[in-house]
């Protein structure tokens, strides 16, 4: 296991690679933030590259699951503050946060589930990325923070995702104090699904992604959308909406194949 803060990269960093890498295998698209020297800070260029890939994945029927990870010693250190200070105009600042908001909404609305594979630090907008992803698995040495309050910049946009992923009091404590929480605390408050030794991180994330990718693509999409919509509704409205979704789902070929396979004691054969 690699100790927190160690310089050994968890994901190999090939020389002269682009700022975002993509690899596909078995219905799983892996996107790697590749600015290790900047702890994968979200520059405008990196956010643009990530947005472009998410837009492509949305229309790709071969992708059932997405893994989001960072190259080098960290997952993501948030926005690129050096870039922002180099162009401090209101217009440029507004463009950064609007680009980030669009990116987070794209992850939330992507038909495919997104799994964050987290090692090292995930701070500010990096913590926002983790909270926005549908699932998150982290290494034991991972740390999470919304530290903006310490530099006079309250993490208001990370707050949107964080407050929807964990309890109100847990979110407010992170936002008001601004100090890192460790992996065990992130698990306790529900920011991540699993904590594993660094050496087991790839295998654990890969196995989870494969289990999800084995499911019907259209059913994953309808389920992710329904989950996100109903959780913002009142109880009665949510049940009415969910009943309509289940009826629509029941009429799909995937549901009919799945039920027939269950009754026939065989494995389902999903359509591509």
C-alpha positions in Angstrom: 0.0 0.0 0.0 1.3 3.5 -0.9 1.3 6.0 2.0 -0.7 9.2 1.6 1.4 11.9 0.0 3.9 9.4 -1.5 5.3 10.4 -4.9 4.7 6.9 -6.5 1.9 7.2 -9.0 -1.1 4.9 -8.7 -1.8 5.1 -12.4 1.2 4.9 -14.8 1.8 8.2 -16.6 3.2 7.7 -20.1 5.3 10.6 -21.4 3.7 13.3 -23.6 0.2 12.0 -23.3 -2.8 14.3 -23.7 -4.5 15.8 -20.7 -7.3 13.2 -20.8 -6.9 9.5 -21.6 -9.6 7.1 -22.7 -9.5 3.3 -22.9 -12.4 0.9 -23.6 -12.7 -2.7 -22.7 -15.7 -5.0 -22.0 -18.3 -2.3 -22.2 -16.3 -0.1 -19.7 -14.8 3.3 -20.8 -12.0 4.5 -18.5 -11.3 8.2 -18.5 -8.0 9.3 -16.8 -7.3 12.9 -15.8 -3.7 13.2 -17.0 -2.2 16.4 -15.4 -0.2 14.6 -12.7 2.2 17.5 -12.3 -0.8 19.7 -11.3 -2.5 17.0 -9.3 -5.1 16.8 -12.1 -6.4 20.3 -11.5 -9.4 21.1 -13.7 -8.1 23.6 -16.2 -10.5 24.8 -18.8 -8.7 22.6 -21.3 -9.1 19.5 -19.1 -12.8 20.2 -18.5 -13.3 20.7 -22.2 -11.7 17.4 -23.0 -13.7 15.6 -20.4 -16.9 17.2 -21.6 -16.1 16.1 -25.2 -15.6 12.5 -24.1 -18.8 12.4 -22.0 -20.7 13.7 -25.0 -19.3 11.0 -27.1 -19.9 8.3 -24.5 -23.5 9.4 -24.2 -24.1 8.3 -27.8 -21.9 5.2 -27.7 -24.1 2.0 -27.3 -20.9 0.0 -26.7 -20.3 1.7 -23.3 -22.3 0.5 -20.3 -20.1 1.9 -17.5 -17.6 4.7 -17.1 -14.6 4.8 -14.7 -13.2 8.2 -13.8 -9.7 8.2 -12.3 -6.6 10.4 -12.0 -3.0 9.8 -13.1 -0.1 10.4 -10.8 -0.3 10.8 -7.0 -3.7 12.4 -6.7 -7.3 12.0 -8.0 -8.0 15.7 -8.5 -7.0 18.9 -6.7 -9.9 21.0 -7.8 -9.9 24.0 -10.1 -6.6 25.3 -11.6 -6.2 28.3 -9.3 -3.0 29.4 -11.1 -4.9 29.5 -14.4 -7.8 31.5 -12.7 -5.5 34.0 -11.2 -3.7 34.5 -14.5 -7.1 35.7 -15.9 -9.1 37.1 -13.0 -11.8 38.9 -15.0 -15.4 38.3 -14.0 -16.1 36.9 -17.5 -13.3 34.4 -17.3 -14.2 33.3 -13.8 -17.9 32.9 -14.8 -16.8 30.8 -17.7 -14.9 28.4 -15.4 -17.7 27.8 -13.0 -20.3 27.5 -15.8 -18.1 25.0 -17.6 -17.7 23.1 -14.4 -21.5 23.1 -13.7 -22.2 21.8 -17.2 -19.6 19.1 -16.7 -21.1 17.9 -13.4 -24.6 17.9 -14.9 -23.4 15.9 -17.8 -22.0 13.2 -15.4 -25.3 13.2 -13.5 -27.4 12.9 -16.6 -25.1 10.5 -18.5 -27.1 7.3 -19.3 -24.2 5.2 -18.2 -23.3 4.9 -14.5 -20.0 6.6 -13.6 -17.6 5.1 -10.9 -15.0 7.3 -9.3 -11.7 5.5 -8.7 -10.1 7.6 -6.0 -6.5 7.7 -4.6 -4.6 10.5 -3.0 -6.5 13.8 -2.6 -9.9 14.8 -4.0 -10.3 18.4 -3.0 -12.7 21.2 -3.9 -14.0 20.5 -7.4 -12.2 17.2 -7.2 -14.3 16.3 -4.2 -17.3 17.6 -6.2 -16.4 15.1 -9.0 -16.4 12.2 -6.5 -19.8 13.3 -5.0 -21.2 13.7 -8.5 -20.2 10.3 -9.7 -22.8 7.6 -9.2 -20.5 5.3 -7.2 -17.0 5.8 -5.7 -14.3 3.4 -4.5 -11.2 4.8 -2.8 -7.9 3.7 -1.5 -7.2 3.7 2.2 -4.9 6.7 1.8 -7.4 8.9 0.0 -8.4 12.2 1.5 -11.4 14.4 0.7 -11.9 18.1 1.4 -13.8 21.2 0.4 -11.1 23.6 1.7 -12.2 26.8 0.0 -13.2 28.5 3.2 -9.5 28.5 4.2 -8.6 30.7 1.3 -11.6 33.0 1.4 -13.5 31.1 -1.3 -16.4 29.1 0.0 -16.9 25.9 -2.0 -20.4 26.8 -3.2 -20.4 24.7 -6.4 -18.9 21.6 -4.7 -21.6 22.1 -2.1 -24.3 21.3 -4.6 -23.0 17.7 -5.2 -21.7 17.2 -1.7 -25.0 18.1 0.0 -26.8 15.6 -2.2 -24.4 12.8 -1.5 -24.0 13.0 2.3 -26.1 14.3 5.2 -26.6 18.0 5.7 -24.6 18.2 8.9 -21.7 16.1 7.4 -21.6 18.3 4.3 -21.7 21.6 6.3 -18.9 20.4 8.6 -16.7 19.7 5.6 -17.6 23.1 4.0 -17.3 25.2 7.2 -14.2 23.6 8.6 -12.4 23.0 5.3 -10.1 20.3 6.6 -9.6 16.9 4.9 -11.5 13.8 6.0 -9.9 10.4 5.6 -11.2 7.4 3.7 -12.9 5.8 6.7 -14.8 9.0 7.4 -15.8 9.4 3.8 -17.2 5.9 3.9 -19.1 6.6 7.2 -20.8 9.7 5.8 -21.6 8.0 2.4 -19.3 10.0 0.2 -17.8 6.7 -1.1 -19.1 3.2 -1.4 -16.0 1.2 -0.5 -12.5 1.7 0.9 -9.8 -0.8 -0.1 -6.0 -1.1 0.2 -4.2 0.7 -2.6 -3.0 -2.6 -4.1 -6.6 -3.8 -4.5 -8.1 -0.6 -5.9 -7.9 -1.4 -9.6 -9.3 -5.0 -9.1 -12.1 -3.8 -6.9 -13.2 -1.0 -9.3 -12.8 -3.3 -12.3 -14.9 -6.0 -10.8 -17.6 -3.6 -9.8 -17.7 -2.1 -13.3 -17.8 -5.5 -14.9 -20.8 -6.5 -12.7 -22.7 -3.4 -13.8 -21.6 -3.7 -17.4 -23.2 -7.2 -17.6 -26.6 -5.7 -17.1 -28.9 -4.4 -20.0 -27.7 -1.0 -21.2 -31.2 0.5 -21.6 -32.2 -0.7 -18.1 -29.1 0.9 -16.5 -30.0 4.1 -18.3 -33.7 4.2 -17.3 -32.7 3.3 -13.7 -30.1 6.0 -13.3 -32.4 8.7 -14.7 -35.3 7.6 -12.5 -33.1 7.5 -9.4 -31.9 11.1 -10.0 -35.4 12.4 -10.7 -37.3 10.8 -8.0 -34.9 11.7 -5.2 -35.7 15.4 -5.8 -39.5 14.8 -5.5 -41.9 14.5 -2.6 -42.9 11.0 -1.5 -46.3 10.9 -3.3 -44.9 12.4 -6.5 -41.9 10.0 -6.4 -44.2 6.9 -6.2 -46.3 8.1 -9.1 -43.3 8.8 -11.2 -41.6 5.5 -10.3 -44.8 3.5 -11.1 -44.9 5.1 -14.5 -41.2 4.3 -15.1 -41.7 0.6 -14.0 -44.6 0.2 -16.3 -42.5 1.6 -19.2 -39.6 -0.6 -18.2 -41.9 -3.7 -18.1 -42.9 -3.1 -21.7 -39.3 -3.1 -22.8 -37.8 -6.2 -24.5 -35.1 -6.3 -21.9 -37.5 -6.8 -19.1 -39.4 -9.5 -21.0 -36.2 -11.3 -21.8 -34.9 -11.0 -18.2 -38.1 -12.4 -16.7 -38.3 -15.2 -19.3 -34.7 -16.1 -18.5 -35.4 -16.1 -14.8 -38.4 -18.3 -15.1 -36.5 -20.6 -17.5 -33.5 -20.8 -15.2 -31.1 -19.5 -17.9 -28.9 -16.5 -18.3 -30.5 -13.5 -20.1 -29.4 -12.5 -23.5 -29.5 -8.7 -23.6 -29.8 -6.8 -26.9 -26.8 -4.5 -27.7 
